[in-house]
Amino acid sequence: MTSSRHFDCLVVGGGLIGMLTARELALAGITVGLVERGETGRESTWAGGGILSPLYPWRYPDSVTALASWSQARYAKLAEDLIAESGIDPEFQQNGLLILDTEEMAQAQPWA
């Protein structure tokens, strides 16, 4: 299939990261094309697209915690913006972390 449409940027992959990248580029005034071999927002995005921290965050470097904290502080606003722009509710729910693996409690408590 050929197209005469011109894009300033082409994003390959219609998962969460690809779609948010395309959105940010479009908000910056860039004409964006997005290609996905399947259905957008499926595969790993469907399973965990709203999880903003690792399962065992204390096992990761401080830079991962900093990135997760930065993301968590902005996610509610992003969800609001997406509802306003698209009418689709991403069903944001802020939750904590339930630790059942007591063998790592000594590592988890200082992180928490």
C-alpha positions as CSV (number, residue, x, y, z in Angstrom):
1,M,0.0,0.0,0.0
2,T,1.4,3.4,-0.9
3,S,0.4,6.8,0.4
4,S,1.0,10.3,-0.7
5,R,0.6,11.6,2.9
6,H,3.7,13.4,4.3
7,F,4.7,13.0,7.9
8,D,7.5,14.9,9.7
9,C,8.0,11.9,11.9
10,L,7.0,8.3,11.8
11,V,6.5,6.3,15.1
12,V,6.9,2.6,14.8
13,G,4.8,0.7,17.4
14,G,1.4,1.5,18.7
15,G,1.9,0.5,22.3
16,L,1.7,2.8,25.2
17,I,5.1,4.4,24.6
18,G,4.6,4.7,20.8
19,M,1.2,6.3,21.3
20,L,2.4,8.7,24.0
21,T,5.4,9.6,21.9
22,A,3.2,10.3,18.9
23,R,0.9,12.4,21.1
24,E,3.7,14.5,22.5
25,L,5.1,15.1,19.0
26,A,1.7,16.1,17.7
27,L,1.2,18.5,20.6
28,A,4.5,20.1,19.7
29,G,3.1,20.7,16.2
30,I,4.8,17.9,14.4
31,T,2.9,15.9,11.8
32,V,3.1,12.3,13.0
33,G,2.4,8.9,11.4
34,L,2.0,5.9,13.6
35,V,2.3,2.3,12.4
36,E,1.5,-0.8,14.2
37,R,1.5,-4.4,12.8
38,G,-1.5,-5.4,15.0
39,E,-4.0,-3.5,17.1
40,T,-2.8,-0.4,19.0
41,G,-2.7,-0.6,22.7
42,R,-2.6,-4.4,22.9
43,E,0.1,-6.9,23.8
44,S,2.3,-5.7,26.7
45,T,0.5,-2.4,26.9
46,W,-2.8,-4.2,27.5
47,A,-1.3,-6.2,30.3
48,G,0.7,-3.5,32.2
49,G,0.5,-0.1,30.5
50,G,-0.5,1.6,33.7
51,I,2.0,0.1,36.1
52,L,4.5,2.8,36.9
53,S,7.0,1.0,39.2
54,P,8.9,-2.3,39.1
55,L,7.5,-5.2,41.1
56,Y,10.4,-5.1,43.5
57,P,11.5,-1.5,43.3
58,W,14.1,-1.8,46.1
59,R,16.1,-4.2,43.7
60,Y,16.7,-1.4,41.2
61,P,19.0,1.6,41.2
62,D,17.9,4.9,42.7
63,S,17.5,6.3,39.2
64,V,14.7,3.9,38.5
65,T,12.9,5.0,41.7
66,A,13.4,8.6,40.7
67,L,11.9,8.0,37.2
68,A,8.9,6.0,38.7
69,S,8.3,8.8,41.2
70,W,8.4,11.5,38.5
71,S,6.0,9.5,36.4
72,Q,3.6,8.8,39.3
73,A,3.5,12.5,40.1
74,R,2.3,13.3,36.6
75,Y,0.1,10.3,35.7
76,A,-3.2,11.6,37.2
77,K,-2.9,14.8,35.0
78,L,-2.1,12.7,31.9
79,A,-5.2,10.6,32.6
80,E,-7.3,13.8,32.9
81,D,-5.9,15.2,29.7
82,L,-6.6,11.9,27.8
83,I,-10.2,11.9,29.0
84,A,-10.7,15.5,27.9
85,E,-9.0,15.0,24.5
86,S,-10.4,11.6,23.5
87,G,-13.4,10.9,25.7
88,I,-11.7,7.6,26.7
89,D,-11.2,7.0,30.4
90,P,-7.9,5.3,31.1
91,E,-9.4,4.3,34.5
92,F,-6.5,5.7,36.6
93,Q,-6.5,4.4,40.1
94,Q,-3.7,5.3,42.5
95,N,-2.7,2.3,44.6
96,G,0.1,1.3,47.0
97,L,2.4,-1.6,47.0
98,L,1.4,-4.7,49.0
99,I,4.5,-6.7,50.0
100,L,3.8,-10.4,50.7
101,D,7.3,-11.6,50.3
102,T,8.5,-11.2,53.9
103,E,12.0,-12.6,53.1
104,E,12.8,-9.2,51.6
105,M,11.2,-7.0,54.2
106,A,14.6,-5.7,55.4
107,Q,15.3,-4.4,51.9
108,A,11.8,-3.2,51.2
109,Q,11.3,-1.1,54.4
110,P,14.2,1.4,53.8
111,W,12.9,1.8,50.2
112,A,9.4,2.5,51.4
